[in-house]
């Protein structure tokens, strides 16, 4: 397990860092994935970004629609309410 292991990376002139392979593998980060950053007082926490449904907040079966994310369950609820 990678947790707790100290890793130092240099920030380049554009503010970029290269993630250690151990972190990429442990979090299953793929090229093109997004990371979400949470600045703290004197540190930063980052996690793999998972888009969540704008209505219910869940992240499973989420579809992008007009720059927002909606889950299939909420789409089905909306479709059902339109039918009645
Ligand atoms: Zn939803």
PDB file of the backbone (N, CA, C, O) and the ligand in Angstrom, with CONECT records:
HET     ZN  A 101       1
ATOM      1  N   UNK A   1       0.847  -1.200   0.000  1.00  0.00           N
ATOM      2  CA  UNK A   1       0.000   0.000   0.000  1.00  0.00           C
ATOM      3  C   UNK A   1       0.874   1.238   0.000  1.00  0.00           C
ATOM      4  O   UNK A   1       1.890   1.296   0.692  1.00  0.00           O
ATOM      5  N   UNK A   2       0.464   2.237  -0.791  1.00  0.00           N
ATOM      6  CA  UNK A   2       1.229   3.454  -0.973  1.00  0.00           C
ATOM      7  C   UNK A   2       1.054   4.435   0.168  1.00  0.00           C
ATOM      8  O   UNK A   2       1.906   5.297   0.383  1.00  0.00           O
ATOM      9  N   UNK A   3      -0.053   4.314   0.908  1.00  0.00           N
ATOM     10  CA  UNK A   3      -0.437   5.281   1.936  1.00  0.00           C
ATOM     11  C   UNK A   3       0.693   5.539   2.944  1.00  0.00           C
ATOM     12  O   UNK A   3       1.320   4.612   3.457  1.00  0.00           O
ATOM     13  N   UNK A   4       0.929   6.832   3.208  1.00  0.00           N
ATOM     14  CA  UNK A   4       1.904   7.200   4.214  1.00  0.00           C
ATOM     15  C   UNK A   4       3.324   7.339   3.697  1.00  0.00           C
ATOM     16  O   UNK A   4       4.191   7.861   4.398  1.00  0.00           O
ATOM     17  N   UNK A   5       3.572   6.875   2.469  1.00  0.00           N
ATOM     18  CA  UNK A   5       4.912   6.968   1.905  1.00  0.00           C
ATOM     19  C   UNK A   5       5.163   8.406   1.441  1.00  0.00           C
ATOM     20  O   UNK A   5       4.317   8.997   0.771  1.00  0.00           O
ATOM     21  N   UNK A   6       6.295   8.956   1.788  1.00  0.00           N
ATOM     22  CA  UNK A   6       6.622  10.337   1.439  1.00  0.00           C
ATOM     23  C   UNK A   6       7.244  10.401   0.054  1.00  0.00           C
ATOM     24  O   UNK A   6       8.181   9.662  -0.252  1.00  0.00           O
ATOM     25  N   UNK A   7       6.716  11.291  -0.783  1.00  0.00           N
ATOM     26  CA  UNK A   7       7.224  11.470  -2.140  1.00  0.00           C
ATOM     27  C   UNK A   7       7.408  12.960  -2.383  1.00  0.00           C
ATOM     28  O   UNK A   7       6.528  13.753  -2.048  1.00  0.00           O
ATOM     29  N   UNK A   8       8.523  13.346  -2.951  1.00  0.00           N
ATOM     30  CA  UNK A   8       8.792  14.746  -3.272  1.00  0.00           C
ATOM     31  C   UNK A   8       8.806  14.899  -4.787  1.00  0.00           C
ATOM     32  O   UNK A   8       9.458  14.130  -5.492  1.00  0.00           O
ATOM     33  N   UNK A   9       8.088  15.890  -5.275  1.00  0.00           N
ATOM     34  CA  UNK A   9       8.069  16.192  -6.702  1.00  0.00           C
ATOM     35  C   UNK A   9       8.314  17.684  -6.889  1.00  0.00           C
ATOM     36  O   UNK A   9       7.820  18.503  -6.114  1.00  0.00           O
ATOM     37  N   UNK A  10       9.076  18.032  -7.915  1.00  0.00           N
ATOM     38  CA  UNK A  10       9.367  19.421  -8.243  1.00  0.00           C
ATOM     39  C   UNK A  10       8.236  19.977  -9.096  1.00  0.00           C
ATOM     40  O   UNK A  10       7.770  19.315 -10.024  1.00  0.00           O
ATOM     41  N   UNK A  11       7.787  21.208  -8.780  1.00  0.00           N
ATOM     42  CA  UNK A  11       6.791  21.906  -9.586  1.00  0.00           C
ATOM     43  C   UNK A  11       7.531  22.616 -10.710  1.00  0.00           C
ATOM     44  O   UNK A  11       8.499  23.335 -10.459  1.00  0.00           O
ATOM     45  N   UNK A  12       7.083  22.420 -11.953  1.00  0.00           N
ATOM     46  CA  UNK A  12       7.788  23.066 -13.071  1.00  0.00           C
ATOM     47  C   UNK A  12       7.318  24.510 -13.244  1.00  0.00           C
ATOM     48  O   UNK A  12       6.479  24.996 -12.486  1.00  0.00           O
ATOM     49  N   UNK A  13       7.874  25.190 -14.256  1.00  0.00           N
ATOM     50  CA  UNK A  13       7.608  26.619 -14.436  1.00  0.00           C
ATOM     51  C   UNK A  13       6.150  26.911 -14.788  1.00  0.00           C
ATOM     52  O   UNK A  13       5.709  28.055 -14.678  1.00  0.00           O
ATOM     53  N   UNK A  14       5.395  25.891 -15.211  1.00  0.00           N
ATOM     54  CA  UNK A  14       3.977  26.070 -15.518  1.00  0.00           C
ATOM     55  C   UNK A  14       3.069  25.605 -14.377  1.00  0.00           C
ATOM     56  O   UNK A  14       1.849  25.560 -14.538  1.00  0.00           O
ATOM     57  N   UNK A  15       3.647  25.264 -13.244  1.00  0.00           N
ATOM     58  CA  UNK A  15       2.858  24.832 -12.089  1.00  0.00           C
ATOM     59  C   UNK A  15       2.479  23.371 -12.126  1.00  0.00           C
ATOM     60  O   UNK A  15       1.625  22.932 -11.356  1.00  0.00           O
ATOM     61  N   UNK A  16       3.100  22.609 -13.009  1.00  0.00           N
ATOM     62  CA  UNK A  16       2.756  21.190 -13.159  1.00  0.00           C
ATOM     63  C   UNK A  16       3.651  20.320 -12.289  1.00  0.00           C
ATOM     64  O   UNK A  16       4.808  20.643 -12.016  1.00  0.00           O
ATOM     65  N   UNK A  17       3.067  19.204 -11.866  1.00  0.00           N
ATOM     66  CA  UNK A  17       3.850  18.160 -11.208  1.00  0.00           C
ATOM     67  C   UNK A  17       3.515  16.828 -11.885  1.00  0.00           C
ATOM     68  O   UNK A  17       2.432  16.659 -12.446  1.00  0.00           O
ATOM     69  N   UNK A  18       4.437  15.911 -11.826  1.00  0.00           N
ATOM     70  CA  UNK A  18       4.175  14.569 -12.353  1.00  0.00           C
ATOM     71  C   UNK A  18       3.795  13.679 -11.173  1.00  0.00           C
ATOM     72  O   UNK A  18       4.545  13.551 -10.205  1.00  0.00           O
ATOM     73  N   UNK A  19       2.622  13.071 -11.274  1.00  0.00           N
ATOM     74  CA  UNK A  19       2.177  12.197 -10.190  1.00  0.00           C
ATOM     75  C   UNK A  19       3.040  10.943 -10.147  1.00  0.00           C
ATOM     76  O   UNK A  19       3.396  10.397 -11.192  1.00  0.00           O
ATOM     77  N   UNK A  20       3.375  10.489  -8.955  1.00  0.00           N
ATOM     78  CA  UNK A  20       4.133   9.243  -8.844  1.00  0.00           C
ATOM     79  C   UNK A  20       3.312   8.067  -9.398  1.00  0.00           C
ATOM     80  O   UNK A  20       2.097   8.005  -9.214  1.00  0.00           O
ATOM     81  N   UNK A  21       3.982   7.156 -10.063  1.00  0.00           N
ATOM     82  CA  UNK A  21       3.310   5.993 -10.656  1.00  0.00           C
ATOM     83  C   UNK A  21       2.536   5.205  -9.607  1.00  0.00           C
ATOM     84  O   UNK A  21       1.477   4.654  -9.907  1.00  0.00           O
ATOM     85  N   UNK A  22       3.050   5.146  -8.380  1.00  0.00           N
ATOM     86  CA  UNK A  22       2.358   4.396  -7.322  1.00  0.00           C
ATOM     87  C   UNK A  22       0.978   4.975  -7.049  1.00  0.00           C
ATOM     88  O   UNK A  22       0.025   4.230  -6.819  1.00  0.00           O
ATOM     89  N   UNK A  23       0.863   6.325  -7.073  1.00  0.00           N
ATOM     90  CA  UNK A  23      -0.427   6.980  -6.843  1.00  0.00           C
ATOM     91  C   UNK A  23      -1.347   6.761  -8.043  1.00  0.00           C
ATOM     92  O   UNK A  23      -2.533   6.470  -7.883  1.00  0.00           O
ATOM     93  N   UNK A  24      -0.792   6.902  -9.237  1.00  0.00           N
ATOM     94  CA  UNK A  24      -1.585   6.683 -10.460  1.00  0.00           C
ATOM     95  C   UNK A  24      -2.174   5.277 -10.461  1.00  0.00           C
ATOM     96  O   UNK A  24      -3.346   5.086 -10.785  1.00  0.00           O
ATOM     97  N   UNK A  25      -1.372   4.321 -10.106  1.00  0.00           N
ATOM     98  CA  UNK A  25      -1.847   2.929 -10.096  1.00  0.00           C
ATOM     99  C   UNK A  25      -2.823   2.674  -8.957  1.00  0.00           C
ATOM    100  O   UNK A  25      -3.838   2.002  -9.144  1.00  0.00           O
ATOM    101  N   UNK A  26      -2.520   3.209  -7.774  1.00  0.00           N
ATOM    102  CA  UNK A  26      -3.370   2.957  -6.612  1.00  0.00           C
ATOM    103  C   UNK A  26      -4.769   3.544  -6.794  1.00  0.00           C
ATOM    104  O   UNK A  26      -5.753   2.953  -6.350  1.00  0.00           O
ATOM    105  N   UNK A  27      -4.861   4.717  -7.454  1.00  0.00           N
ATOM    106  CA  UNK A  27      -6.156   5.375  -7.644  1.00  0.00           C
ATOM    107  C   UNK A  27      -6.757   5.092  -9.018  1.00  0.00           C
ATOM    108  O   UNK A  27      -7.821   5.607  -9.361  1.00  0.00           O
ATOM    109  N   UNK A  28      -6.057   4.261  -9.804  1.00  0.00           N
ATOM    110  CA  UNK A  28      -6.539   3.909 -11.154  1.00  0.00           C
ATOM    111  C   UNK A  28      -6.806   5.166 -11.985  1.00  0.00           C
ATOM    112  O   UNK A  28      -7.854   5.301 -12.617  1.00  0.00           O
ATOM    113  N   UNK A  29      -5.843   6.074 -11.967  1.00  0.00           N
ATOM    114  CA  UNK A  29      -5.951   7.323 -12.722  1.00  0.00           C
ATOM    115  C   UNK A  29      -5.477   7.068 -14.148  1.00  0.00           C
ATOM    116  O   UNK A  29      -4.391   6.537 -14.377  1.00  0.00           O
ATOM    117  N   UNK A  30      -6.322   7.462 -15.099  1.00  0.00           N
ATOM    118  CA  UNK A  30      -5.996   7.273 -16.513  1.00  0.00           C
ATOM    119  C   UNK A  30      -5.773   8.638 -17.166  1.00  0.00           C
ATOM    120  O   UNK A  30      -6.256   9.656 -16.669  1.00  0.00           O
ATOM    121  N   UNK A  31      -5.041   8.652 -18.280  1.00  0.00           N
ATOM    122  CA  UNK A  31      -4.839   9.876 -19.036  1.00  0.00           C
ATOM    123  C   UNK A  31      -6.193  10.470 -19.406  1.00  0.00           C
ATOM    124  O   UNK A  31      -7.063   9.763 -19.916  1.00  0.00           O
ATOM    125  N   UNK A  32      -6.376  11.761 -19.152  1.00  0.00           N
ATOM    126  CA  UNK A  32      -7.648  12.424 -19.447  1.00  0.00           C
ATOM    127  C   UNK A  32      -8.585  12.493 -18.247  1.00  0.00           C
ATOM    128  O   UNK A  32      -9.563  13.240 -18.271  1.00  0.00           O
ATOM    129  N   UNK A  33      -8.296  11.720 -17.188  1.00  0.00           N
ATOM    130  CA  UNK A  33      -9.103  11.818 -15.968  1.00  0.00           C
ATOM    131  C   UNK A  33      -8.891  13.186 -15.327  1.00  0.00           C
ATOM    132  O   UNK A  33      -7.892  13.854 -15.596  1.00  0.00           O
ATOM    133  N   UNK A  34      -9.822  13.598 -14.489  1.00  0.00           N
ATOM    134  CA  UNK A  34      -9.709  14.857 -13.768  1.00  0.00           C
ATOM    135  C   UNK A  34      -9.413  14.583 -12.303  1.00  0.00           C
ATOM    136  O   UNK A  34      -9.851  13.579 -11.741  1.00  0.00           O
ATOM    137  N   UNK A  35      -8.661  15.495 -11.695  1.00  0.00           N
ATOM    138  CA  UNK A  35      -8.424  15.452 -10.259  1.00  0.00           C
ATOM    139  C   UNK A  35      -9.094  16.674  -9.643  1.00  0.00           C
ATOM    140  O   UNK A  35      -9.172  17.734 -10.263  1.00  0.00           O
ATOM    141  N   UNK A  36      -9.571  16.512  -8.428  1.00  0.00           N
ATOM    142  CA  UNK A  36     -10.238  17.587  -7.708  1.00  0.00           C
ATOM    143  C   UNK A  36      -9.337  17.975  -6.532  1.00  0.00           C
ATOM    144  O   UNK A  36      -8.870  17.108  -5.793  1.00  0.00           O
ATOM    145  N   UNK A  37      -9.094  19.284  -6.358  1.00  0.00           N
ATOM    146  CA  UNK A  37      -8.176  19.754  -5.314  1.00  0.00           C
ATOM    147  C   UNK A  37      -8.940  20.475  -4.214  1.00  0.00           C
ATOM    148  O   UNK A  37      -9.865  21.243  -4.478  1.00  0.00           O
ATOM    149  N   UNK A  38      -8.538  20.213  -2.985  1.00  0.00           N
ATOM    150  CA  UNK A  38      -9.149  20.840  -1.818  1.00  0.00           C
ATOM    151  C   UNK A  38      -8.056  21.571  -1.034  1.00  0.00           C
ATOM    152  O   UNK A  38      -7.378  20.964  -0.205  1.00  0.00           O
ATOM    153  N   UNK A  39      -7.883  22.873  -1.295  1.00  0.00           N
ATOM    154  CA  UNK A  39      -6.855  23.627  -0.572  1.00  0.00           C
ATOM    155  C   UNK A  39      -7.193  23.735   0.912  1.00  0.00           C
ATOM    156  O   UNK A  39      -8.344  23.966   1.280  1.00  0.00           O
ATOM    157  N   UNK A  40      -6.194  23.570   1.745  1.00  0.00           N
ATOM    158  CA  UNK A  40      -6.347  23.711   3.193  1.00  0.00           C
ATOM    159  C   UNK A  40      -5.501  24.916   3.627  1.00  0.00           C
ATOM    160  O   UNK A  40      -5.017  25.683   2.795  1.00  0.00           O
ATOM    161  N   UNK A  41      -5.340  25.060   4.914  1.00  0.00           N
ATOM    162  CA  UNK A  41      -4.543  26.173   5.441  1.00  0.00           C
ATOM    163  C   UNK A  41      -3.137  26.186   4.834  1.00  0.00           C
ATOM    164  O   UNK A  41      -2.697  27.211   4.311  1.00  0.00           O
ATOM    165  N   UNK A  42      -2.440  25.066   4.900  1.00  0.00           N
ATOM    166  CA  UNK A  42      -1.074  25.006   4.379  1.00  0.00           C
ATOM    167  C   UNK A  42      -0.793  23.695   3.652  1.00  0.00           C
ATOM    168  O   UNK A  42       0.346  23.233   3.591  1.00  0.00           O
ATOM    169  N   UNK A  43      -1.855  23.106   3.102  1.00  0.00           N
ATOM    170  CA  UNK A  43      -1.673  21.863   2.351  1.00  0.00           C
ATOM    171  C   UNK A  43      -2.787  21.730   1.316  1.00  0.00           C
ATOM    172  O   UNK A  43      -3.710  22.544   1.272  1.00  0.00           O
ATOM    173  N   UNK A  44      -2.689  20.723   0.507  1.00  0.00           N
ATOM    174  CA  UNK A  44      -3.691  20.462  -0.525  1.00  0.00           C
ATOM    175  C   UNK A  44      -4.040  18.978  -0.483  1.00  0.00           C
ATOM    176  O   UNK A  44      -3.160  18.121  -0.412  1.00  0.00           O
ATOM    177  N   UNK A  45      -5.328  18.693  -0.529  1.00  0.00           N
ATOM    178  CA  UNK A  45      -5.773  17.322  -0.700  1.00  0.00           C
ATOM    179  C   UNK A  45      -6.313  17.193  -2.123  1.00  0.00           C
ATOM    180  O   UNK A  45      -7.008  18.085  -2.608  1.00  0.00           O
ATOM    181  N   UNK A  46      -5.999  16.101  -2.779  1.00  0.00           N
ATOM    182  CA  UNK A  46      -6.490  15.868  -4.133  1.00  0.00           C
ATOM    183  C   UNK A  46      -7.138  14.497  -4.191  1.00  0.00           C
ATOM    184  O   UNK A  46      -6.710  13.566  -3.508  1.00  0.00           O
ATOM    185  N   UNK A  47      -8.161  14.381  -5.004  1.00  0.00           N
ATOM    186  CA  UNK A  47      -8.773  13.084  -5.243  1.00  0.00           C
ATOM    187  C   UNK A  47      -9.234  13.006  -6.681  1.00  0.00           C
ATOM    188  O   UNK A  47      -9.395  14.022  -7.356  1.00  0.00           O
ATOM    189  N   UNK A  48      -9.442  11.790  -7.135  1.00  0.00           N
ATOM    190  CA  UNK A  48      -9.952  11.586  -8.478  1.00  0.00           C
ATOM    191  C   UNK A  48     -11.338  12.201  -8.551  1.00  0.00           C
ATOM    192  O   UNK A  48     -12.188  11.948  -7.697  1.00  0.00           O
ATOM    193  N   UNK A  49     -11.557  13.007  -9.571  1.00  0.00           N
ATOM    194  CA  UNK A  49     -12.837  13.699  -9.705  1.00  0.00           C
ATOM    195  C   UNK A  49     -13.894  12.768 -10.280  1.00  0.00           C
ATOM    196  O   UNK A  49     -13.703  12.170 -11.339  1.00  0.00           O
ATOM    197  N   UNK A  50     -14.990  12.653  -9.583  1.00  0.00           N
ATOM    198  CA  UNK A  50     -16.119  11.881 -10.069  1.00  0.00           C
ATOM    199  C   UNK A  50     -17.297  12.835 -10.202  1.00  0.00           C
ATOM    200  O   UNK A  50     -17.793  13.338  -9.194  1.00  0.00           O
ATOM    201  N   UNK A  51     -17.758  13.097 -11.428  1.00  0.00           N
ATOM    202  CA  UNK A  51     -18.908  13.990 -11.581  1.00  0.00           C
ATOM    203  C   UNK A  51     -20.136  13.416 -10.886  1.00  0.00           C
ATOM    204  O   UNK A  51     -20.386  12.213 -10.948  1.00  0.00           O
ATOM    205  N   UNK A  52     -20.896  14.278 -10.226  1.00  0.00           N
ATOM    206  CA  UNK A  52     -22.083  13.835  -9.499  1.00  0.00           C
ATOM    207  C   UNK A  52     -23.337  14.433 -10.121  1.00  0.00           C
ATOM    208  O   UNK A  52     -23.296  15.482 -10.765  1.00  0.00           O
ATOM    209  N   UNK A  53     -24.434  13.750  -9.917  1.00  0.00           N
ATOM    210  CA  UNK A  53     -25.726  14.177 -10.451  1.00  0.00           C
ATOM    211  C   UNK A  53     -26.134  15.508  -9.823  1.00  0.00           C
ATOM    212  O   UNK A  53     -26.069  15.673  -8.605  1.00  0.00           O
ATOM    213  N   UNK A  54     -26.552  16.455 -10.660  1.00  0.00           N
ATOM    214  CA  UNK A  54     -26.941  17.773 -10.188  1.00  0.00           C
ATOM    215  C   UNK A  54     -28.188  17.708  -9.299  1.00  0.00           C
ATOM    216  O   UNK A  54     -28.414  18.615  -8.498  1.00  0.00           O
ATOM    217  N   UNK A  55     -28.986  16.670  -9.424  1.00  0.00           N
ATOM    218  CA  UNK A  55     -30.231  16.558  -8.658  1.00  0.00           C
ATOM    219  C   UNK A  55     -30.063  15.771  -7.360  1.00  0.00           C
ATOM    220  O   UNK A  55     -30.508  16.221  -6.304  1.00  0.00           O
ATOM    221  N   UNK A  56     -29.420  14.590  -7.428  1.00  0.00           N
ATOM    222  CA  UNK A  56     -29.381  13.732  -6.235  1.00  0.00           C
ATOM    223  C   UNK A  56     -27.975  13.577  -5.640  1.00  0.00           C
ATOM    224  O   UNK A  56     -27.839  13.094  -4.516  1.00  0.00           O
ATOM    225  N   UNK A  57     -26.941  13.975  -6.366  1.00  0.00           N
ATOM    226  CA  UNK A  57     -25.596  13.937  -5.811  1.00  0.00           C
ATOM    227  C   UNK A  57     -24.859  12.624  -5.959  1.00  0.00           C
ATOM    228  O   UNK A  57     -23.698  12.535  -5.561  1.00  0.00           O
ATOM    229  N   UNK A  58     -25.482  11.608  -6.513  1.00  0.00           N
ATOM    230  CA  UNK A  58     -24.774  10.335  -6.660  1.00  0.00           C
ATOM    231  C   UNK A  58     -23.864  10.369  -7.882  1.00  0.00           C
ATOM    232  O   UNK A  58     -24.065  11.180  -8.787  1.00  0.00           O
ATOM    233  N   UNK A  59     -22.855   9.485  -7.912  1.00  0.00           N
ATOM    234  CA  UNK A  59     -21.887   9.518  -9.003  1.00  0.00           C
ATOM    235  C   UNK A  59     -21.932   8.292  -9.903  1.00  0.00           C
ATOM    236  O   UNK A  59     -21.106   8.158 -10.807  1.00  0.00           O
ATOM    237  N   UNK A  60     -22.884   7.398  -9.668  1.00  0.00           N
ATOM    238  CA  UNK A  60     -22.989   6.216 -10.521  1.00  0.00           C
ATOM    239  C   UNK A  60     -23.948   6.480 -11.677  1.00  0.00           C
ATOM    240  O   UNK A  60     -24.976   7.133 -11.500  1.00  0.00           O
ATOM    241  N   UNK A  61     -23.612   5.975 -12.848  1.00  0.00           N
ATOM    242  CA  UNK A  61     -24.448   6.110 -14.056  1.00  0.00           C
ATOM    243  C   UNK A  61     -24.753   7.566 -14.379  1.00  0.00           C
ATOM    244  O   UNK A  61     -25.884   7.907 -14.726  1.00  0.00           O
ATOM    245  N   UNK A  62     -23.738   8.428 -14.263  1.00  0.00           N
ATOM    246  CA  UNK A  62     -23.923   9.849 -14.533  1.00  0.00           C
ATOM    247  C   UNK A  62     -23.612  10.153 -15.998  1.00  0.00           C
ATOM    248  O   UNK A  62     -22.616   9.675 -16.541  1.00  0.00           O
ATOM    249  N   UNK A  63     -24.459  10.940 -16.621  1.00  0.00           N
ATOM    250  CA  UNK A  63     -24.320  11.332 -18.019  1.00  0.00           C
ATOM    251  C   UNK A  63     -24.162  12.847 -18.084  1.00  0.00           C
ATOM    252  O   UNK A  63     -24.849  13.584 -17.377  1.00  0.00           O
ATOM    253  N   UNK A  64     -23.244  13.307 -18.946  1.00  0.00           N
ATOM    254  CA  UNK A  64     -23.060  14.744 -19.120  1.00  0.00           C
ATOM    255  C   UNK A  64     -24.109  15.273 -20.086  1.00  0.00           C
ATOM    256  O   UNK A  64     -24.289  14.723 -21.173  1.00  0.00           O
ATOM    257  N   UNK A  65     -24.799  16.330 -19.698  1.00  0.00           N
ATOM    258  CA  UNK A  65     -25.806  16.944 -20.551  1.00  0.00           C
ATOM    259  C   UNK A  65     -25.712  18.458 -20.399  1.00  0.00           C
ATOM    260  O   UNK A  65     -25.920  18.979 -19.303  1.00  0.00           O
ATOM    261  N   UNK A  66     -25.401  19.173 -21.483  1.00  0.00           N
ATOM    262  CA  UNK A  66     -25.276  20.637 -21.460  1.00  0.00           C
ATOM    263  C   UNK A  66     -24.404  21.140 -20.308  1.00  0.00           C
ATOM    264  O   UNK A  66     -24.797  22.049 -19.577  1.00  0.00           O
ATOM    265  N   UNK A  67     -23.229  20.551 -20.151  1.00  0.00           N
ATOM    266  CA  UNK A  67     -22.258  20.936 -19.115  1.00  0.00           C
ATOM    267  C   UNK A  67     -22.734  20.709 -17.690  1.00  0.00           C
ATOM    268  O   UNK A  67     -22.154  21.262 -16.756  1.00  0.00           O
ATOM    269  N   UNK A  68     -23.786  19.902 -17.499  1.00  0.00           N
ATOM    270  CA  UNK A  68     -24.165  19.456 -16.161  1.00  0.00           C
ATOM    271  C   UNK A  68     -24.223  17.929 -16.204  1.00  0.00           C
ATOM    272  O   UNK A  68     -24.206  17.328 -17.279  1.00  0.00           O
ATOM    273  N   UNK A  69     -24.291  17.320 -15.044  1.00  0.00           N
ATOM    274  CA  UNK A  69     -24.316  15.865 -14.967  1.00  0.00           C
ATOM    275  C   UNK A  69     -25.614  15.425 -14.321  1.00  0.00           C
ATOM    276  O   UNK A  69     -26.042  15.975 -13.307  1.00  0.00           O
ATOM    277  N   UNK A  70     -26.231  14.427 -14.924  1.00  0.00           N
ATOM    278  CA  UNK A  70     -27.501  13.884 -14.435  1.00  0.00           C
ATOM    279  C   UNK A  70     -27.381  12.363 -14.439  1.00  0.00           C
ATOM    280  O   UNK A  70     -26.844  11.784 -15.383  1.00  0.00           O
ATOM    281  N   UNK A  71     -27.885  11.710 -13.378  1.00  0.00           N
ATOM    282  CA  UNK A  71     -27.826  10.250 -13.333  1.00  0.00           C
ATOM    283  C   UNK A  71     -29.024   9.657 -14.063  1.00  0.00           C
ATOM    284  O   UNK A  71     -30.047  10.313 -14.258  1.00  0.00           O
ATOM    285  N   UNK A  72     -28.866   8.395 -14.461  1.00  0.00           N
ATOM    286  CA  UNK A  72     -29.926   7.721 -15.212  1.00  0.00           C
ATOM    287  C   UNK A  72     -31.205   7.620 -14.388  1.00  0.00           C
ATOM    288  O   UNK A  72     -32.298   7.717 -14.945  1.00  0.00           O
ATOM    289  N   UNK A  73     -31.094   7.427 -13.072  1.00  0.00           N
ATOM    290  CA  UNK A  73     -32.285   7.301 -12.228  1.00  0.00           C
ATOM    291  C   UNK A  73     -33.092   8.595 -12.248  1.00  0.00           C
ATOM    292  O   UNK A  73     -34.319   8.552 -12.326  1.00  0.00           O
ATOM    293  N   UNK A  74     -32.427   9.738 -12.178  1.00  0.00           N
ATOM    294  CA  UNK A  74     -33.138  11.020 -12.199  1.00  0.00           C
ATOM    295  C   UNK A  74     -33.741  11.274 -13.580  1.00  0.00           C
ATOM    296  O   UNK A  74     -34.832  11.834 -13.685  1.00  0.00           O
ATOM    297  N   UNK A  75     -33.035  10.864 -14.643  1.00  0.00           N
ATOM    298  CA  UNK A  75     -33.588  11.004 -15.991  1.00  0.00           C
ATOM    299  C   UNK A  75     -34.861  10.173 -16.112  1.00  0.00           C
ATOM    300  O   UNK A  75     -35.854  10.623 -16.683  1.00  0.00           O
ATOM    301  N   UNK A  76     -34.823   8.944 -15.565  1.00  0.00           N
ATOM    302  CA  UNK A  76     -36.020   8.085 -15.626  1.00  0.00           C
ATOM    303  C   UNK A  76     -37.167   8.694 -14.829  1.00  0.00           C
ATOM    304  O   UNK A  76     -38.319   8.641 -15.261  1.00  0.00           O
ATOM    305  N   UNK A  77     -36.859   9.276 -13.661  1.00  0.00           N
ATOM    306  CA  UNK A  77     -37.914   9.928 -12.857  1.00  0.00           C
ATOM    307  C   UNK A  77     -38.533  11.092 -13.629  1.00  0.00           C
ATOM    308  O   UNK A  77     -39.753  11.254 -13.644  1.00  0.00           O
ATOM    309  N   UNK A  78     -37.677  11.910 -14.278  1.00  0.00           N
ATOM    310  CA  UNK A  78     -38.182  13.052 -15.034  1.00  0.00           C
ATOM    311  C   UNK A  78     -39.028  12.588 -16.213  1.00  0.00           C
ATOM    312  O   UNK A  78     -40.081  13.156 -16.501  1.00  0.00           O
ATOM    313  N   UNK A  79     -38.551  11.553 -16.885  1.00  0.00           N
ATOM    314  CA  UNK A  79     -39.297  11.019 -18.027  1.00  0.00           C
ATOM    315  C   UNK A  79     -40.648  10.467 -17.580  1.00  0.00           C
ATOM    316  O   UNK A  79     -41.657  10.677 -18.252  1.00  0.00           O
ATOM    317  N   UNK A  80     -40.669   9.765 -16.452  1.00  0.00           N
ATOM    318  CA  UNK A  80     -41.911   9.194 -15.925  1.00  0.00           C
ATOM    319  C   UNK A  80     -42.892  10.285 -15.541  1.00  0.00           C
ATOM    320  O   UNK A  80     -44.090  10.144 -15.786  1.00  0.00           O
ATOM    321  N   UNK A  81     -42.412  11.373 -14.943  1.00  0.00           N
ATOM    322  CA  UNK A  81     -43.318  12.448 -14.509  1.00  0.00           C
ATOM    323  C   UNK A  81     -43.878  13.217 -15.701  1.00  0.00           C
ATOM    324  O   UNK A  81     -44.966  13.789 -15.624  1.00  0.00           O
ATOM    325  N   UNK A  82     -43.119  13.228 -16.819  1.00  0.00           N
ATOM    326  CA  UNK A  82     -43.635  13.885 -18.030  1.00  0.00           C
ATOM    327  C   UNK A  82     -44.779  13.079 -18.648  1.00  0.00           C
ATOM    328  O   UNK A  82     -45.692  13.640 -19.253  1.00  0.00           O
ATOM    329  N   UNK A  83     -44.716  11.750 -18.485  1.00  0.00           N
ATOM    330  CA  UNK A  83     -45.729  10.878 -19.080  1.00  0.00           C
ATOM    331  C   UNK A  83     -47.072  10.981 -18.359  1.00  0.00           C
ATOM    332  O   UNK A  83     -48.117  10.803 -18.984  1.00  0.00           O
ATOM    333  N   UNK A  84     -47.063  11.263 -17.059  1.00  0.00           N
ATOM    334  CA  UNK A  84     -48.305  11.246 -16.276  1.00  0.00           C
ATOM    335  C   UNK A  84     -49.074  12.560 -16.406  1.00  0.00           C
ATOM    336  O   UNK A  84     -50.141  12.713 -15.810  1.00  0.00           O
TER     337      UNK A  84
HETATM  338 ZN    ZN A 101     -29.622  11.807  -9.809  1.00  0.00          ZN
END
